[in-house]
């Protein structure tokens, strides 16, 4: 059954209100519309990411798996390129997981997981400054074990680029240990949320998207996504540095001499938008295109 965007916004606001804040800072937070999704073996289409009547709210970013886990869950280079250039407007969050309870292995597991994650970043072509979130996907209660796991991971990836995916207890402890890029899980948190500076990303409802195949997330604080053009969402990480920008073959700016363009074989809506320096979502709305994946040769696309 199709749901309107207003329905999903109201639904998320209800979830957040029901959960209740963990701190005064969280209590004063007003939810943004920067929604995200995390998923493992499923691969949503462009329409599912962007049509609230199909899969939920507009998805601005996704959290995807890297590391030495199951190949069916891991982010591929082709998928990363598609997501950054056509799929989402904010970018990708990298979550490293071999096993849900990998942290039980302490220091050795932390080093191994971070080493695998660093190798995966190279494989994917991710910027060196892109943060890596280490998954602690179980109800970990030994915070000394967590500290050993994270501190040994920091021998392979700079501490300033690490965070943890885990419960309220885990993200609060990780922040106290000096790790800032954290994502709080819906599970094991007792309906309470860490402050936005402690965990800027939240998983707010399991199985809410695509008939149970994706989890609904929300951004509540600053986070440097691996975004389009490797610009890391235009944000600065740690010490002031310029965002990484790799050489890309960009076409010369096109002067718009008419109010429309005719679609040719092989054209895509996102490709037309990039060529004419406009937002593809605006083109879709302007031309009443319900499925951005389907345009056809000869079709006239209004540009403004």
Secondary structure, 3 states (H helix, E strand, C coil): CCCCHHHHHHHHHHHHHHHCECCHHHHCCCCCCCEEEECCCCCCCHHHHHCHHHHCCCEEEEEEEECCCCCCCECCHHHHHHHHHHHCCCEEEEEECCCCCHHHHHHHHHHHHHHHHHHHHHHHCCCCCCCEEEECCCCCCCHHHHHHHHHHHCCCCCHHHEEEEECHHHHHHHHHCCCCCCEECCCCCCCCECCCCCCCEEEEEEEEECCCCEEEEEECCCCCCECHHHCHHHCCCCCCCCCCCCCCCCCCCCCCCCCEEECCCCCCHHHHHHHCCCCHHHHHHHCCCCCCCCCCCCCEEECC
